[in-house]
Amino acid sequence: MTEQRDTTNTQRDLNDRIFWLPKEHEIKDAATTDVYFEYTLEALRHGGIDPVVTMEVYTRKSPFPDSNWLVLCGVYEVAKLLEGIPVDVDSMEEGEVFLTGGDSALYEPVMQITGRYQTFAKYENPILGFLCQASGVCTKAARLSLAARGKTVISFGTRRVHPALAPMIERSSFIGGMNSVSNVLGAKLLGMEPSGTMPHAFILCVGDEVKAWKLFNEALPRNVPRIALIDTFSDEKFAAIRAIEALGRDLYGVRLDTPSSRRGDLKKIVEEVRWELSHRGGRNVKIFVSGGLDEKEVSDLRDVVDGFGVGTSLSAAPVIDFGGKIVEISDGRGKEIPISKRGDLSGRKRVFRDIRNFSDIVTLKNGITTRVATKYTSLLRPLLRDGKIVRRFLSPEELRERTANLVRRVSTTTPSLRWN
């Protein structure tokens, strides 16, 4: 007797899309929210309850235990999400460095949303989604850029994430400090040329390293740097020698992508490669390293290499654990009442900074002294008023430069956070 397979629960094609991802209008309509917001809205409507509230977005905890500073990213997308919805939003700037309180209950709100709760409740999911992951990637990029100390760092990580996230990964990486990105669409949206070399697959298809390098040199336009991948079949030192002998002055650089299982002392390997290249007229040939790199590897190698391609550790950066919490509610007669759940701090807040030493002060919105108002800079500024965007968005290049300056400053001081 032939056994028949039950196919009633097998995967079927989706009816209205090819891939498991939302369409832009579904994000804008908050179709990606959690269902408990829909339950909440149904109950509030039934009870006729719709107060004006202020929700603050913040985190108390850094996923990077060696520092208490993080970089905010995703503000632009939150603004476009809430555009046209009758809410007021104050926010820190895209790429702003903000501080966490560590063991303290104190925190810096990075964003505040004020409006009738039913108006924006269902948007909490996409708001946090836009901010959490982008900020994690941006912070990781800033840390990698710091570790590189001026050496080139390129984002190589989008093959490790869902393709729908690739542009966000590249934008966040670039704002955080990456010199360039490899993803074609990500680079296009940023208005820049993507950066890349050649994969092992290319050399394997050709079957010979020297033939592959020569073919690449013959086929690609001159604006593409000739960077030879030198660890597919043989020792990096001898492959580097063959590369410069094969391409001569056309050789712009070599890339080592050696897996950790065969890496040995990578710094010594790079030094051997540099020695051999220099003694064959290749003193100016660049050396790039990729494959499983993190801040430590970048720091260890920055004195002997010219650039890094960082992939998984960047695109899989830990998310920033932002939450959205109500801290103020209107009594319906124009009076705003501080309120919060257990573990939170009630009342709408303001954040001020002495940029000279990254000394931050958190105050209640009406608790500002003259000294604070004149000496310190306010970090929370208007983003939307009644659903209208009221801020000029900086370009990715402007944001990257601004963020780099902030990261350099915060890394050379001991940032502090206190309340007034």
N, C-alpha and C positions, 0 to 999 in steps of 0.2 A: 504494500500500500504506500503510495507516494505521499509524503508529508507536505502539506500546503502551508506556506508562510503567511502569517497575518501581517498585512501591510497597512492596516487602518491607522497606525500611529507613526508611520514613516514620514520623513521630512518631505514636504511638498514645496513647490516654488511659491515665493511670495507673490501676492496678487498685484501689488502696486509699486514694487521696487525690486531691484536686483539684489542689493546688499542689505545686511542687517544694520542699517543706520537711519537716523531720522532725516527728514527733509528740513530745509531751513524754516519753512513756515510752521512745521510742527514744533520746532524749538521755540520759535517766536510765540506760538500759541500755548506754550507750556505743556505740550502733550507728553514730554519726557519727565513730568513730575512724579513724585511718589503718591500713591493712591490715598494716603491718609490726609493729604491736603484737600483732596476732593471730598472725603468724608467730613472734614472740618468745615469746609465751605457750605456743604449741604446743611449741616446742623446749625451753623451761624445764620444762614438765611432763614431757616425754619424759626429760629428764635428772634429774628429781627435785630441781630447784634452785628454791628460793623463799626467799631471804634477807629479813631485815628491813632496810629501807633508809630513808634520809631523802633526799627530793628537795626542792630549793629552787627556787622560782620567782623569777626576777630578770631585769633587763636592765641592761646597762652603758651603753646609748646612748639619748640623747634625740633624737626626731625634730625637736625645736625647737632649732636651733643657738644661740639667744640665751639659753638658760637651762639649768640642770642639775637643775631640779625638775620633777616630774610628779605627777599625782594618780591614786591607785589607785581602781578601781571594778570591780564585778562580784563582790565577795566574797560577797554574799548568795547569788547563784546557784551559786557553787562550793560553799558550805555545803549548799545544798539538793541539789546533785548528789551529794555524798559522804555525805549523811545516811543512816545505816543500814549503811554500809560500815565494817568494823573498821579504821579508821585514826585517827591523831591528827593534828590540823592546828593549827598556830599561824599567825596572820596579822596583818598590820597592819589597822587599822580601815578600813572603807569610807570613801572620801573622804580618806584620809590623804595628805599630801604627803610624797613620798620623793625621795631624791637619787640621781643617777647619778654615776659616778666619772669621766666624761669620758675622758681618755686613760689613766687608771689602770686596773689590773687589778681594783681593789677594786669591790665592788658591795654594795647593800643587798638582801637577800632580802625580798620582800614577803609570802611565804608559804612554809611548810615542811610537808611531808606525810611522816609516818612510818608505816610498816606493811609487811606482806609485799608484795614487789613485784608478785607475780601478782594480788594483791587490787586494786591500783589502777592498774596500768600502762596499761590501755586507756582510762583516764579523762584521760590527759594532754591529748589533743586538746580535749575540751570544756572542761577547766579553763583552758587557755590561750586558747581561743576566748572564754570568758566574760570573761576579764580584759583581753585585748589591745585589743579594739575599744572596750569600755566605758571603759577607762582613757584611751584616746586622745580620745574624745568629751568625757569629763569634764575632762581637762586643757585641751582647746581651749575649753570653756565657761568655765573659770577664767581663761584668758588673755583671752578676750573681755570677761568681767565686769571684770577689772582695767582693760582699755583704756577701758571705758565710764565708770569712776569714778563709780558711783552712778546713772548713767542706766539706764533700763529696757532690758533685752535679752531678746528672745523667740526661742525656738527655732522656726524655720520650715522645718527641713530634711528632714522625714521623707518628702517626695515624691521625694527623691533616693536613697532606699534601698529595699531589699526590704521590703514591708509587714510581714513577720514581725519585722523589727528595730525597727519604729517605737516600741514601748513601751520597749525598752532604750535607744534614742537619747534619748527624752524623759526617762527617769529619770536617765541619766548627765548630760544637759545640766542638769537641775534641780539635782542634787547639786553640779555644778561651778560653779553660780552664775547660771544663767538665771532671770529673774524669773518666767517663765511659759513654757508650751509650746502649740503650735497643734494637735497631733494629738489627735483626740477620744478614742481608746482610751488613748493614753499618759496624757492628763490624767485620765481616769477611774481608771486604776490608781494614779495618784499621789494621788487623792482631791481633785482641784482642778478648777476650770473652765478649759476651753481658752481661748486668746486668739487673736483674728484680726480681720480687717477685711472686705475684699471683694476679689475678683479682677477683673482686666481683663475676663475672660469675662462677668461680670455686666453690666458697662457696655456691652460690645459687643452682648450680647443685647438690652438695652434700646434701644441705638442713640443715646443722648444722655446726657451726663454728669449734667446737672442732673436730668433725669427719673429717672435711676438712683439718685442720692443721695436724692431725695424718696421714691422707692418703698421704698428701704431703711429710711428713717426711719419710714415708715408701717407697714411690715410687721413689723419686728423688735421683740421685747420691750424694755422700757426699760432692762433691765440690760445690754444689749449697747451698748457705746460707739459713737457715730456718728462713725466715722473715714472720711472721704471719700478715695478714691484719685483723685489729681488729675493724672495724667500719661498718660491713655489716648489722648486725641485732641489735646490742646493744650498750650500752654506752662504750666508749673507755676504761675507767678505769677498769670496771669489765671484759671486754673482755681481757684486758692485763693480769689480774689475772688468768683467765681461760687458757690463752695461756701458761703462765709459769708453771702452774700446770699440763697442758697436755704434754708439751714437755720437761720441765726441762732444763737440760744442753744443750739439742739439740737446744734450742731456741736461734738463733743468734740475732734476732731483731724483732721489731713490726713496722707496717706501718699504719699511719693514713692518710686516703684519704677522710676525712669528707667534704661533700659539704658545701659551704658557707652558705646555707639556714639553716643548722643545726649546724654550727660550734661554735657559741658563741665566747668566748675568748679562742682561740686555744692555746695560750701560757699557760694559766692556766690548760687547759685540759692535755697538754703535761706534765706539772709539776706534776699533779695528777698521770699520768701514771708512770712517773719516780719514784715517791715516793713509789707506790705500788710494782713496780718491785724490787726496791732496798731492800725493807723489806721482800722479798721472795726469796732472793738469786740471784736476777737478776740485781745486780748493773752494770754488764758489758753488759747487753742486750742493743742493739742499738735501738734508736728511729728514724724512718724515717718519713718524712711528704711529701705528694704530693697533687695535686689538686688545680689548679688555682693560683699557686705561681708566684710571680714576685720579682724584687729586694727588694721591701719594705718588703714583707712577709719573704723573706729569711733573711734579716737584722734583723727583729724583733724576729725571732725564733732561730737564730744561736747559742745563748747561752744555749739553752735547748734541742736541737736536735743534732743528729749525722750526718744526711744527708738529702738531698732533692731530690725529683724527679720532674723535671720541664718540662712541656710539651708545652702547647699552646703558652705561652709567648715567648718561645724560637724558636719553629719552625715557628711561625707567626711573627717573629721579623720584624720591619720595614726595608724595603730595603734601601740601600744607593743609593741616587739619582745621580749616576754617569752619565756623558755625555761625548761624544767623539767629540772634536772640532778641526778643522784645525787651526794651529797657525803659520805655516810657509809653504812657497811654493817656489819651484825653478823657476828661470826665464828661464831655459833651457840652460844657459851658465855657470852653476856652481855657480851662486850667489843665496843665500837663502834670501828670502824676508819675514820679519815678516808680518803677515796678520791675521785678525780675524774678526768675525762678531761683531755687536754691543753687548756690554755687556761682551765680553771676552777680555783676555789679550794676545796680539800677541807676537810671538817669542818663540822659544824652551827654556825651563827653566831647571834649576837644583835646587835640594833641598838639603840643608845641615843642619846637626843637631849637636848641642852640647848636647850629651847624658846625661851630668851631670844634666842639668836642663830643658831638652826638649825645648831648645831655637832653633827654626828653622828659616832658612833664605832661601828665594827663590831668585834666581838670573837668569838673562839671561845666556845662555850657555857660552858666551864669557865675562861675567861680573864678573868673579871670582877674588877677591883680594887674595893676598898671605895669609893674616890673615884667611880668610874664608877657604882656601884650606888646611891650616895646622891645624887649631883648630877644625874644624868641619868635620863630617863624611858625605860623599855623600850617599844619600838614593836611587837614581836611578842608577841601574847597568845593564849591558848588560844581556838580556834574550835570544834573538835570533839575529843572524847575517846572513843575506841572507837566512832566513828560517831555519837555523840550530840552535838547542838549545845549548847554550854555558854556561849554569849554571848547577851546581849540585843541584838537588832537595833534600832538607832536608826531613827526615822522619817525619811522623805526630808527633812522640814523641819529636823529636828535635824541630820542629816548636812550639809545645805546650809549651815546656820549655822556648824557646826564647821569645815567646809572653807573657808568664806569667811574665817574668822578666821586659819586657817593660811596661806592664800594671801596675805592682807594682810601677815602677818609675814614670810613668806619673800621677798616682793617688796620689802621695805624693809631687807633685810640681805644679806650675802654668805654664802650657805650653804656649809658645808664638810663634807667627808667624809674620815675617816681611820680607820686601824685602831689598836687599843690595843696 
